[in-house]
Every structure is written in structure tokens, then in C-alpha cells.
């Protein structure tokens, strides 16, 4: 099962939460993806969107800076559109969306997930 984690780069709250979550997620799921897997200096956005399209679970780390980020907003829209399209195809789909308080790291960030 593939998990994609969207977060605001260079935001201490998001970076801290990503570090805490990645190891835990990797123990449960086959693959944990984020922009950290992409090569710097190349046109990375199409590859990032493909990762979102191919993930089984989408997790967004929301912080004050992430909410203001156009990139994070685009990633959430992409995941939500994919989730909505799949839901329309099959009303009995097991996809769901949920919001969960973040692990206690005092960052104030929350998690939002879309799942197949």
C-alpha cells in the first residue's frame, strides 16, 4: 500500500511531524512517498502529481504555513478530486476522508487523509 504525505517544506512544524510520521508509516505500509523522493533541479511537479495519483492513502500535514501554501492546496485538490472520482464510480467504495489530531509534538498541526 502506498502512502503520500503532503506538507509545507521549510515549515518547522510540518517538517517535525513528517519526520515523526514517516518512520511509523513505513512500518505499516509498503511505501511512504513525499517530495523528498524527487530530484532537485529537474521539473519535479509532474512526478509529484503522479505520486499523488498512484497513492492508496493521501496524508496532508496541516500547519498555519501549509494552509497558506498554494502547492499544498494543489496537492490536496488533486487527492480530493481523485477520491471524488473514485467515489462516483463506485458508491460502495471503501475510500474515506478523515481528520485526526497530530501526534503530540506541540506543533498544532493536524492530519487529513484520503484512502482507497
ABEGO torsion letter per residue (X at the ends): XBBBBBBBBGBAAAAAAAAAAAAAAAAABABBBBAAABBBGBBAAAAAAAAAAABABBBBBBBAAAAABAAAAAAAAAAAAAAAAAAAABAABABBBBBBBBBBAGAGBBBBBBBX
